[in-house]
């Protein structure tokens, strides 16, 4: 008597459902403070309101001059935020920012710095509305 045919393989497991974000917005504030050259500190706050699980971005560009004969300094600001509200009510926040900083002139040379950060943080929810 012949052997019975082998059992068919089990069907593959269905893919995991996509995570649906909660219908909540997260307000993310980036505060920038610059000081130096004896001038008072300059403070700027950039705000992005982003839905849970979505990406938000701010793009801004300013032009600064210190005198009529000085070369203008173009100052772009890039800020991205991706918040995810976790099951334990904490917020996982991925933030990417880029801010150029103009330094004082040194011996006929302008020195500029570009600060870039990529951070992923776990935060307590500050408040809920």
N, CA, C and O atoms as CSV, one atom per row, in Angstrom:
chain,resi,resn,atom,element,x,y,z
A,1,UNK,N,N,0.836,-1.172,0.000
A,1,UNK,CA,C,0.000,0.000,0.000
A,1,UNK,C,C,0.890,1.249,0.000
A,1,UNK,O,O,1.833,1.335,0.787
A,2,UNK,N,N,0.593,2.228,-0.889
A,2,UNK,CA,C,1.442,3.418,-0.950
A,2,UNK,C,C,1.220,4.318,0.250
A,2,UNK,O,O,0.155,4.313,0.868
A,3,UNK,N,N,2.259,5.099,0.570
A,3,UNK,CA,C,2.183,6.037,1.708
A,3,UNK,C,C,1.250,7.189,1.347
A,3,UNK,O,O,1.180,7.599,0.189
A,4,UNK,N,N,0.530,7.712,2.347
A,4,UNK,CA,C,-0.360,8.841,2.052
A,4,UNK,C,C,0.464,10.070,1.658
A,4,UNK,O,O,1.602,10.216,2.103
A,5,UNK,N,N,-0.100,10.957,0.827
A,5,UNK,CA,C,0.651,12.154,0.420
A,5,UNK,C,C,0.909,13.053,1.631
A,5,UNK,O,O,0.125,13.061,2.581
A,6,UNK,N,N,2.015,13.815,1.594
A,6,UNK,CA,C,2.306,14.697,2.737
A,6,UNK,C,C,1.246,15.796,2.856
A,6,UNK,O,O,0.634,16.209,1.871
A,7,UNK,N,N,1.056,16.244,4.075
A,7,UNK,CA,C,0.064,17.302,4.326
A,7,UNK,C,C,0.539,18.596,3.668
A,7,UNK,O,O,1.741,18.861,3.629
A,8,UNK,N,N,-0.386,19.404,3.151
A,8,UNK,CA,C,0.033,20.674,2.543
A,8,UNK,C,C,0.602,21.606,3.615
A,8,UNK,O,O,0.204,21.533,4.778
A,9,UNK,N,N,1.548,22.497,3.216
A,9,UNK,CA,C,2.130,23.417,4.211
A,9,UNK,C,C,1.062,24.384,4.733
A,9,UNK,O,O,0.095,24.711,4.044
A,10,UNK,N,N,1.271,24.819,5.950
A,10,UNK,CA,C,0.318,25.769,6.561
A,10,UNK,C,C,0.392,27.092,5.802
A,10,UNK,O,O,1.466,27.491,5.352
A,11,UNK,N,N,-0.741,27.768,5.659
A,11,UNK,CA,C,-0.706,29.058,4.956
A,11,UNK,C,C,0.110,30.064,5.767
A,11,UNK,O,O,0.163,29.976,6.993
A,12,UNK,N,N,0.750,31.026,5.080
A,12,UNK,CA,C,1.542,32.020,5.821
A,12,UNK,C,C,0.634,32.878,6.700
A,12,UNK,O,O,-0.536,33.108,6.394
A,13,UNK,N,N,1.215,33.335,7.793
A,13,UNK,CA,C,0.450,34.193,8.712
A,13,UNK,C,C,0.134,35.516,8.016
A,13,UNK,O,O,0.951,36.026,7.249
A,14,UNK,N,N,-1.032,36.063,8.278
A,14,UNK,CA,C,-1.358,37.352,7.652
A,14,UNK,C,C,-0.431,38.435,8.195
A,14,UNK,O,O,0.031,38.338,9.332
A,15,UNK,N,N,-0.152,39.470,7.392
A,15,UNK,CA,C,0.729,40.535,7.883
A,15,UNK,C,C,0.081,41.271,9.060
A,15,UNK,O,O,-1.142,41.366,9.166
A,16,UNK,N,N,0.931,41.778,9.924
A,16,UNK,CA,C,0.419,42.529,11.077
A,16,UNK,C,C,-0.293,43.778,10.575
A,16,UNK,O,O,0.166,44.416,9.628
A,17,UNK,N,N,-1.395,44.127,11.194
A,17,UNK,CA,C,-2.100,45.330,10.741
A,17,UNK,C,C,-1.242,46.574,10.976
A,17,UNK,O,O,-0.475,46.639,11.937
A,18,UNK,N,N,-1.381,47.541,10.101
A,18,UNK,CA,C,-0.666,48.795,10.276
A,18,UNK,C,C,-1.160,49.503,11.521
A,18,UNK,O,O,-2.351,49.484,11.832
A,19,UNK,N,N,-0.231,50.127,12.229
A,19,UNK,CA,C,-0.605,50.858,13.433
A,19,UNK,C,C,-1.355,52.116,13.029
A,19,UNK,O,O,-0.851,52.936,12.261
A,20,UNK,N,N,-2.533,52.254,13.542
A,20,UNK,CA,C,-3.320,53.459,13.297
A,20,UNK,C,C,-3.068,54.411,14.451
A,20,UNK,O,O,-3.305,54.063,15.607
A,21,UNK,N,N,-2.587,55.612,14.145
A,21,UNK,CA,C,-2.326,56.596,15.194
A,21,UNK,C,C,-3.613,57.010,15.883
A,21,UNK,O,O,-4.701,56.922,15.314
A,22,UNK,N,N,-3.467,57.453,17.096
A,22,UNK,CA,C,-4.631,57.951,17.822
A,22,UNK,C,C,-5.046,59.297,17.235
A,22,UNK,O,O,-4.207,60.010,16.685
A,23,UNK,N,N,-6.292,59.647,17.340
A,23,UNK,CA,C,-6.724,60.937,16.787
A,23,UNK,C,C,-6.348,62.090,17.725
A,23,UNK,O,O,-7.210,62.839,18.185
A,24,UNK,N,N,-5.054,62.214,17.996
A,24,UNK,CA,C,-4.554,63.254,18.900
A,24,UNK,C,C,-3.407,63.995,18.233
A,24,UNK,O,O,-2.669,63.423,17.431
A,25,UNK,N,N,-3.265,65.257,18.566
A,25,UNK,CA,C,-2.138,66.069,18.108
A,25,UNK,C,C,-1.133,66.223,19.239
A,25,UNK,O,O,-1.498,66.226,20.415
A,26,UNK,N,N,0.122,66.348,18.872
A,26,UNK,CA,C,1.201,66.581,19.827
A,26,UNK,C,C,1.853,67.912,19.454
A,26,UNK,O,O,2.261,68.113,18.310
A,27,UNK,N,N,1.946,68.811,20.421
A,27,UNK,CA,C,2.589,70.110,20.196
A,27,UNK,C,C,4.062,69.975,20.590
A,27,UNK,O,O,4.379,69.621,21.726
A,28,UNK,N,N,4.946,70.258,19.650
A,28,UNK,CA,C,6.386,70.144,19.870
A,28,UNK,C,C,6.992,71.531,19.711
A,28,UNK,O,O,6.818,72.175,18.676
A,29,UNK,N,N,7.706,71.994,20.740
A,29,UNK,CA,C,8.346,73.306,20.707
A,29,UNK,C,C,9.858,73.146,20.719
A,29,UNK,O,O,10.411,72.374,21.503
A,30,UNK,N,N,10.513,73.883,19.842
A,30,UNK,CA,C,11.972,73.940,19.807
A,30,UNK,C,C,12.361,75.356,20.188
A,30,UNK,O,O,12.026,76.305,19.478
A,31,UNK,N,N,13.069,75.509,21.306
A,31,UNK,CA,C,13.518,76.828,21.768
A,31,UNK,C,C,15.007,76.964,21.476
A,31,UNK,O,O,15.805,76.109,21.862
A,32,UNK,N,N,15.370,78.036,20.797
A,32,UNK,CA,C,16.757,78.301,20.432
A,32,UNK,C,C,17.165,79.605,21.084
A,32,UNK,O,O,16.451,80.603,20.989
A,33,UNK,N,N,18.304,79.600,21.744
A,33,UNK,CA,C,18.817,80.804,22.399
A,33,UNK,C,C,20.261,80.998,21.973
A,33,UNK,O,O,21.089,80.102,22.135
A,34,UNK,N,N,20.562,82.171,21.428
A,34,UNK,CA,C,21.922,82.500,21.007
A,34,UNK,C,C,22.404,83.696,21.795
A,34,UNK,O,O,21.657,84.649,22.017
A,35,UNK,N,N,23.653,83.643,22.215
A,35,UNK,CA,C,24.242,84.788,22.902
A,35,UNK,C,C,25.707,84.868,22.529
A,35,UNK,O,O,26.309,83.878,22.113
A,36,UNK,N,N,26.265,86.026,22.679
A,36,UNK,CA,C,27.674,86.215,22.369
A,36,UNK,C,C,27.917,87.634,21.894
A,36,UNK,O,O,26.968,88.384,21.665
A,37,UNK,N,N,29.147,88.001,21.746
A,37,UNK,CA,C,29.564,89.324,21.280
A,37,UNK,C,C,29.029,90.438,22.157
A,37,UNK,O,O,28.917,91.574,21.697
A,38,UNK,N,N,28.696,90.152,23.397
A,38,UNK,CA,C,28.194,91.182,24.297
A,38,UNK,C,C,26.760,91.605,24.014
A,38,UNK,O,O,26.223,92.465,24.712
A,39,UNK,N,N,26.136,91.019,23.009
A,39,UNK,CA,C,24.743,91.363,22.687
A,39,UNK,C,C,23.811,90.565,23.583
A,39,UNK,O,O,24.168,89.483,24.049
A,40,UNK,N,N,22.612,91.097,23.826
A,40,UNK,CA,C,21.663,90.317,24.620
A,40,UNK,C,C,21.292,89.023,23.898
A,40,UNK,O,O,21.327,88.953,22.670
A,41,UNK,N,N,20.943,88.020,24.663
A,41,UNK,CA,C,20.599,86.717,24.098
A,41,UNK,C,C,19.380,86.841,23.193
A,41,UNK,O,O,18.381,87.466,23.548
A,42,UNK,N,N,19.485,86.234,22.025
A,42,UNK,CA,C,18.365,86.187,21.089
A,42,UNK,C,C,17.671,84.848,21.274
A,42,UNK,O,O,18.313,83.798,21.257
A,43,UNK,N,N,16.364,84.892,21.450
A,43,UNK,CA,C,15.606,83.664,21.689
A,43,UNK,C,C,14.533,83.522,20.629
A,43,UNK,O,O,13.842,84.480,20.281
A,44,UNK,N,N,14.409,82.310,20.126
A,44,UNK,CA,C,13.406,82.019,19.107
A,44,UNK,C,C,12.748,80.700,19.473
A,44,UNK,O,O,13.426,79.759,19.888
A,45,UNK,N,N,11.437,80.626,19.324
A,45,UNK,CA,C,10.706,79.395,19.570
A,45,UNK,C,C,9.975,79.003,18.298
A,45,UNK,O,O,9.255,79.808,17.707
A,46,UNK,N,N,10.169,77.764,17.886
A,46,UNK,CA,C,9.503,77.223,16.705
A,46,UNK,C,C,8.553,76.142,17.186
A,46,UNK,O,O,8.922,75.310,18.015
A,47,UNK,N,N,7.329,76.150,16.671
A,47,UNK,CA,C,6.305,75.211,17.118
A,47,UNK,C,C,5.806,74.395,15.931
A,47,UNK,O,O,5.556,74.932,14.852
A,48,UNK,N,N,5.665,73.096,16.148
A,48,UNK,CA,C,5.028,72.207,15.173
A,48,UNK,C,C,3.941,71.433,15.911
A,48,UNK,O,O,4.190,70.876,16.980
A,49,UNK,N,N,2.760,71.399,15.353
A,49,UNK,CA,C,1.668,70.585,15.896
A,49,UNK,C,C,1.485,69.421,14.931
A,49,UNK,O,O,1.155,69.611,13.761
A,50,UNK,N,N,1.710,68.193,15.451
A,50,UNK,CA,C,1.789,67.016,14.597
A,50,UNK,C,C,0.862,65.931,15.139
A,50,UNK,O,O,0.800,65.715,16.350
A,51,UNK,N,N,0.150,65.255,14.256
A,51,UNK,CA,C,-0.711,64.147,14.650
A,51,UNK,C,C,0.101,62.933,15.056
A,51,UNK,O,O,1.206,62.718,14.557
A,52,UNK,N,N,-0.447,62.144,15.959
A,52,UNK,CA,C,0.199,60.921,16.441
A,52,UNK,C,C,0.567,60.027,15.262
A,52,UNK,O,O,-0.291,59.661,14.459
A,53,UNK,N,N,1.851,59.678,15.162
A,53,UNK,CA,C,2.315,58.781,14.120
A,53,UNK,C,C,2.629,59.459,12.796
A,53,UNK,O,O,3.009,58.784,11.840
A,54,UNK,N,N,2.482,60.755,12.716
A,54,UNK,CA,C,2.744,61.472,11.471
A,54,UNK,C,C,4.026,62.299,11.593
A,54,UNK,O,O,4.579,62.456,12.682
A,55,UNK,N,N,4.484,62.822,10.459
A,55,UNK,CA,C,5.656,63.693,10.418
A,55,UNK,C,C,5.212,65.135,10.244
A,55,UNK,O,O,4.266,65.422,9.510
A,56,UNK,N,N,5.902,66.034,10.924
A,56,UNK,CA,C,5.669,67.453,10.747
A,56,UNK,C,C,6.998,68.142,10.548
A,56,UNK,O,O,8.018,67.692,11.069
A,57,UNK,N,N,6.995,69.231,9.797
A,57,UNK,CA,C,8.251,69.944,9.571
A,57,UNK,C,C,8.003,71.434,9.473
A,57,UNK,O,O,6.924,71.889,9.093
A,58,UNK,N,N,9.039,72.181,9.830
A,58,UNK,CA,C,9.053,73.636,9.708
A,58,UNK,C,C,10.304,73.992,8.917
A,58,UNK,O,O,11.398,73.523,9.227
A,59,UNK,N,N,10.137,74.815,7.905
A,59,UNK,CA,C,11.256,75.332,7.130
A,59,UNK,C,C,11.157,76.848,7.164
A,59,UNK,O,O,10.130,77.424,6.805
A,60,UNK,N,N,12.214,77.476,7.590
A,60,UNK,CA,C,12.198,78.933,7.720
A,60,UNK,C,C,13.553,79.458,7.277
A,60,UNK,O,O,14.574,78.799,7.475
A,61,UNK,N,N,13.568,80.637,6.682
A,61,UNK,CA,C,14.833,81.222,6.267
A,61,UNK,C,C,14.803,82.715,6.532
A,61,UNK,O,O,13.864,83.408,6.140
A,62,UNK,N,N,15.828,83.199,7.193
A,62,UNK,CA,C,15.970,84.625,7.453
A,62,UNK,C,C,17.287,85.119,6.891
A,62,UNK,O,O,18.211,84.337,6.667
A,63,UNK,N,N,17.366,86.406,6.669
A,63,UNK,CA,C,18.603,87.030,6.197
A,63,UNK,C,C,18.954,88.122,7.192
A,63,UNK,O,O,18.128,88.979,7.506
A,64,UNK,N,N,20.197,88.086,7.691
A,64,UNK,CA,C,20.652,89.058,8.680
A,64,UNK,C,C,21.818,89.855,8.114
A,64,UNK,O,O,22.681,89.309,7.425
A,65,UNK,N,N,21.837,91.136,8.405
A,65,UNK,CA,C,23.000,91.969,8.095
A,65,UNK,C,C,23.302,92.806,9.327
A,65,UNK,O,O,22.400,93.171,10.081
A,66,UNK,N,N,24.567,93.103,9.520
A,66,UNK,CA,C,24.945,93.903,10.690
A,66,UNK,C,C,25.245,95.344,10.316
A,66,UNK,O,O,25.342,96.198,11.197
A,67,UNK,N,N,25.392,95.633,9.034
A,67,UNK,CA,C,25.677,97.000,8.595
A,67,UNK,C,C,25.447,97.124,7.104
A,67,UNK,O,O,25.291,96.113,6.419
A,68,UNK,N,N,25.421,98.347,6.584
A,68,UNK,CA,C,25.115,98.528,5.159
A,68,UNK,C,C,26.157,97.932,4.225
A,68,UNK,O,O,25.825,97.597,3.088
A,69,UNK,N,N,27.387,97.790,4.656
A,69,UNK,CA,C,28.442,97.248,3.790
A,69,UNK,C,C,28.793,95.803,4.098
A,69,UNK,O,O,29.697,95.240,3.481
A,70,UNK,N,N,28.084,95.192,5.050
A,70,UNK,CA,C,28.394,93.817,5.439
A,70,UNK,C,C,27.685,92.828,4.529
A,70,UNK,O,O,26.622,93.108,3.974
A,71,UNK,N,N,28.297,91.682,4.398
A,71,UNK,CA,C,27.724,90.592,3.620
A,71,UNK,C,C,26.541,90.009,4.393
A,71,UNK,O,O,26.664,89.773,5.595
A,72,UNK,N,N,25.386,89.767,3.735
A,72,UNK,CA,C,24.243,89.185,4.459
A,72,UNK,C,C,24.530,87.740,4.853
A,72,UNK,O,O,25.239,87.015,4.156
A,73,UNK,N,N,23.969,87.348,5.968
A,73,UNK,CA,C,24.087,85.977,6.470
A,73,UNK,C,C,22.722,85.320,6.331
A,73,UNK,O,O,21.764,85.726,6.988
A,74,UNK,N,N,22.632,84.303,5.476
A,74,UNK,CA,C,21.377,83.576,5.283
A,74,UNK,C,C,21.269,82.539,6.387
A,74,UNK,O,O,22.192,81.757,6.618
A,75,UNK,N,N,20.137,82.543,7.059
A,75,UNK,CA,C,19.965,81.716,8.244
A,75,UNK,C,C,18.749,80.800,8.095
A,75,UNK,O,O,17.662,81.139,8.562
A,76,UNK,N,N,18.924,79.622,7.439
A,76,UNK,CA,C,17.797,78.694,7.344
A,76,UNK,C,C,17.651,77.890,8.629
A,76,UNK,O,O,18.641,77.579,9.291
A,77,UNK,N,N,16.430,77.561,8.973
A,77,UNK,CA,C,16.132,76.719,10.133
A,77,UNK,C,C,15.289,75.562,9.635
A,77,UNK,O,O,14.254,75.775,9.004
A,78,UNK,N,N,15.714,74.348,9.910
A,78,UNK,CA,C,14.971,73.150,9.528
A,78,UNK,C,C,14.655,72.366,10.788
A,78,UNK,O,O,15.538,72.103,11.604
A,79,UNK,N,N,13.393,71.993,10.943
A,79,UNK,CA,C,12.936,71.311,12.150
A,79,UNK,C,C,11.912,70.258,11.739
A,79,UNK,O,O,10.906,70.587,11.111
A,80,UNK,N,N,12.161,68.985,12.090
A,80,UNK,CA,C,11.250,67.881,11.791
A,80,UNK,C,C,10.898,67.178,13.094
A,80,UNK,O,O,11.748,67.022,13.972
A,81,UNK,N,N,9.651,66.755,13.218
A,81,UNK,CA,C,9.200,66.039,14.414
A,81,UNK,C,C,8.311,64.870,14.007
A,81,UNK,O,O,7.485,64.991,13.102
A,82,UNK,N,N,8.490,63.736,14.686
A,82,UNK,CA,C,7.669,62.544,14.455
A,82,UNK,C,C,7.294,61.962,15.820
A,82,UNK,O,O,8.064,61.184,16.383
A,83,UNK,N,N,6.121,62.326,16.365
A,83,UNK,CA,C,5.709,61.792,17.661
A,83,UNK,C,C,4.867,60.516,17.512
A,83,UNK,O,O,4.078,60.386,16.576
A,84,UNK,N,N,5.048,59.593,18.439
A,84,UNK,CA,C,4.223,58.385,18.514
A,84,UNK,C,C,3.798,58.236,19.967
A,84,UNK,O,O,4.646,58.157,20.856
A,85,UNK,N,N,2.492,58.196,20.217
A,85,UNK,CA,C,1.989,57.978,21.569
A,85,UNK,C,C,2.007,56.473,21.824
A,85,UNK,O,O,1.361,55.706,21.111
A,86,UNK,N,N,2.747,56.064,22.839
A,86,UNK,CA,C,2.930,54.651,23.152
A,86,UNK,C,C,1.771,54.120,24.002
A,86,UNK,O,O,0.968,54.891,24.526
A,87,UNK,N,N,1.698,52.799,24.128
A,87,UNK,CA,C,0.624,52.174,24.892
A,87,UNK,C,C,0.635,52.602,26.358
A,87,UNK,O,O,-0.419,52.613,26.994
A,88,UNK,N,N,1.804,52.955,26.913
A,88,UNK,CA,C,1.894,53.375,28.314
A,88,UNK,C,C,1.671,54.885,28.479
A,88,UNK,O,O,1.967,55.448,29.532
A,89,UNK,N,N,1.144,55.538,27.424
A,89,UNK,CA,C,0.813,56.970,27.410
A,89,UNK,C,C,2.036,57.884,27.335
A,89,UNK,O,O,1.895,59.106,27.381
A,90,UNK,N,N,3.228,57.310,27.222
A,90,UNK,CA,C,4.411,58.147,26.999
A,90,UNK,C,C,4.497,58.454,25.512
A,90,UNK,O,O,3.792,57.850,24.703
A,91,UNK,N,N,5.361,59.393,25.159
A,91,UNK,CA,C,5.493,59.811,23.767
A,91,UNK,C,C,6.920,59.541,23.306
A,91,UNK,O,O,7.883,60.001,23.921
A,92,UNK,N,N,7.042,58.789,22.216
A,92,UNK,CA,C,8.352,58.620,21.579
A,92,UNK,C,C,8.429,59.709,20.508
A,92,UNK,O,O,7.602,59.762,19.598
A,93,UNK,N,N,9.424,60.564,20.633
A,93,UNK,CA,C,9.543,61.714,19.749
A,93,UNK,C,C,10.884,61.676,19.041
A,93,UNK,O,O,11.934,61.719,19.682
A,94,UNK,N,N,10.850,61.594,17.717
A,94,UNK,CA,C,12.060,61.717,16.908
A,94,UNK,C,C,12.110,63.154,16.403
A,94,UNK,O,O,11.162,63.635,15.782
A,95,UNK,N,N,13.218,63.833,16.673
A,95,UNK,CA,C,13.384,65.240,16.289
A,95,UNK,C,C,14.668,65.374,15.490
A,95,UNK,O,O,15.703,64.817,15.857
A,96,UNK,N,N,14.593,66.112,14.406
A,96,UNK,CA,C,15.754,66.428,13.585
A,96,UNK,C,C,15.746,67.935,13.386
A,96,UNK,O,O,14.748,68.502,12.938
A,97,UNK,N,N,16.850,68.582,13.716
A,97,UNK,CA,C,16.909,70.025,13.493
A,97,UNK,C,C,18.276,70.426,12.975
A,97,UNK,O,O,19.279,69.755,13.219
A,98,UNK,N,N,18.289,71.538,12.252
A,98,UNK,CA,C,19.506,72.095,11.690
A,98,UNK,C,C,19.402,73.606,11.798
A,98,UNK,O,O,18.463,74.216,11.287
A,99,UNK,N,N,20.391,74.209,12.476
A,99,UNK,CA,C,20.384,75.651,12.719
A,99,UNK,C,C,21.786,76.187,12.469
A,99,UNK,O,O,22.727,75.759,13.138
A,100,UNK,N,N,21.956,77.116,11.524
A,100,UNK,CA,C,23.277,77.720,11.354
A,100,UNK,C,C,23.469,78.860,12.349
A,100,UNK,O,O,22.518,79.553,12.711
A,101,UNK,N,N,24.698,79.041,12.780
A,101,UNK,CA,C,25.025,80.097,13.737
A,101,UNK,C,C,26.178,80.902,13.147
A,101,UNK,O,O,27.186,80.335,12.724
A,102,UNK,N,N,26.027,82.212,13.121
A,102,UNK,CA,C,27.097,83.067,12.618
A,102,UNK,C,C,27.968,83.488,13.786
A,102,UNK,O,O,27.469,83.991,14.793
A,103,UNK,N,N,29.260,83.284,13.652
A,103,UNK,CA,C,30.207,83.688,14.686
A,103,UNK,C,C,30.804,85.039,14.319
A,103,UNK,O,O,30.633,85.524,13.200
A,104,UNK,N,N,31.488,85.626,15.250
A,104,UNK,CA,C,32.127,86.933,15.007
A,104,UNK,C,C,33.235,86.792,13.981
A,104,UNK,O,O,33.793,85.710,13.797
A,105,UNK,N,N,33.548,87.894,13.314
A,105,UNK,CA,C,34.627,87.881,12.337
A,105,UNK,C,C,35.964,87.790,13.054
A,105,UNK,O,O,36.175,88.399,14.102
A,106,UNK,N,N,36.858,87.013,12.461
A,106,UNK,CA,C,38.199,86.856,13.021
A,106,UNK,C,C,39.212,87.095,11.910
A,106,UNK,O,O,39.341,86.276,11.001
A,107,UNK,N,N,39.921,88.199,11.978
A,107,UNK,CA,C,40.966,88.546,11.013
A,107,UNK,C,C,40.454,88.464,9.576
A,107,UNK,O,O,40.970,87.686,8.773
A,108,UNK,N,N,39.451,89.259,9.258
A,108,UNK,CA,C,38.909,89.347,7.905
A,108,UNK,C,C,38.232,88.065,7.430
A,108,UNK,O,O,37.979,87.914,6.235
A,109,UNK,N,N,37.937,87.152,8.330
A,109,UNK,CA,C,37.321,85.892,7.942
A,109,UNK,C,C,36.037,85.697,8.728
A,109,UNK,O,O,36.016,85.887,9.944
A,110,UNK,N,N,34.986,85.328,8.056
A,110,UNK,CA,C,33.715,85.048,8.724
A,110,UNK,C,C,33.668,83.567,9.062
A,110,UNK,O,O,33.923,82.728,8.199
A,111,UNK,N,N,33.347,83.236,10.300
A,111,UNK,CA,C,33.286,81.848,10.735
A,111,UNK,C,C,31.825,81.499,11.002
A,111,UNK,O,O,31.162,82.154,11.806
A,112,UNK,N,N,31.327,80.463,10.323
A,112,UNK,CA,C,29.943,80.026,10.497
A,112,UNK,C,C,29.935,78.589,10.994
A,112,UNK,O,O,30.830,77.805,10.677
A,113,UNK,N,N,28.932,78.256,11.766
A,113,UNK,CA,C,28.773,76.915,12.304
A,113,UNK,C,C,27.379,76.425,11.968
A,113,UNK,O,O,26.423,77.198,12.021
A,114,UNK,N,N,27.250,75.158,11.625
A,114,UNK,CA,C,25.948,74.557,11.357
A,114,UNK,C,C,25.713,73.479,12.406
A,114,UNK,O,O,26.429,72.479,12.449
A,115,UNK,N,N,24.725,73.682,13.239
A,115,UNK,CA,C,24.406,72.726,14.299
A,115,UNK,C,C,23.296,71.813,13.791
A,115,UNK,O,O,22.231,72.282,13.389
A,116,UNK,N,N,23.551,70.500,13.811
A,116,UNK,CA,C,22.550,69.514,13.382
A,116,UNK,C,C,22.388,68.486,14.487
A,116,UNK,O,O,23.367,68.007,15.059
A,117,UNK,N,N,21.136,68.154,14.779
A,117,UNK,CA,C,20.848,67.165,15.814
A,117,UNK,C,C,19.796,66.191,15.311
A,117,UNK,O,O,18.849,66.580,14.627
A,118,UNK,N,N,19.969,64.926,15.655
A,118,UNK,CA,C,18.971,63.882,15.437
A,118,UNK,C,C,18.774,63.201,16.778
A,118,UNK,O,O,19.680,62.536,17.282
A,119,UNK,N,N,17.602,63.363,17.353
A,119,UNK,CA,C,17.335,62.833,18.685
A,119,UNK,C,C,16.077,61.977,18.665
A,119,UNK,O,O,15.119,62.287,17.956
A,120,UNK,N,N,16.082,60.907,19.439
A,120,UNK,CA,C,14.869,60.137,19.689
A,120,UNK,C,C,14.717,60.064,21.194
A,120,UNK,O,O,15.595,59.558,21.894
A,121,UNK,N,N,13.599,60.572,21.688
A,121,UNK,CA,C,13.371,60.715,23.123
A,121,UNK,C,C,12.094,59.991,23.538
A,121,UNK,O,O,11.162,59.859,22.744
A,122,UNK,N,N,12.057,59.529,24.772
A,122,UNK,CA,C,10.830,59.006,25.369
A,122,UNK,C,C,10.408,60.033,26.417
A,122,UNK,O,O,11.145,60.297,27.367
A,123,UNK,N,N,9.235,60.604,26.242
A,123,UNK,CA,C,8.777,61.695,27.091
A,123,UNK,C,C,7.496,61.344,27.810
A,123,UNK,O,O,6.672,60.582,27.306
A,124,UNK,N,N,7.335,61.914,29.008
A,124,UNK,CA,C,6.035,61.866,29.669
A,124,UNK,C,C,5.154,62.881,28.980
A,124,UNK,O,O,5.629,63.928,28.539
A,125,UNK,N,N,3.892,62.582,28.887
A,125,UNK,CA,C,2.962,63.545,28.296
A,125,UNK,C,C,2.841,64.722,29.242
A,125,UNK,O,O,2.457,64.543,30.397
A,126,UNK,N,N,3.162,65.933,28.777
A,126,UNK,CA,C,3.142,67.108,29.634
A,126,UNK,C,C,1.728,67.472,30.045
A,126,UNK,O,O,1.455,67.711,31.222
A,127,UNK,N,N,0.841,67.513,29.081
A,127,UNK,CA,C,-0.564,67.796,29.400
A,127,UNK,C,C,-1.434,67.310,28.255
A,127,UNK,O,O,-0.972,67.143,27.126
A,128,UNK,N,N,-2.655,67.095,28.560
A,128,UNK,CA,C,-3.621,66.644,27.557
A,128,UNK,C,C,-4.752,67.637,27.529
A,128,UNK,O,O,-5.211,68.112,28.568
A,129,UNK,N,N,-5.199,67.949,26.327
A,129,UNK,CA,C,-6.337,68.834,26.192
A,129,UNK,C,C,-7.476,68.108,25.535
A,129,UNK,O,O,-8.542,68.689,25.328
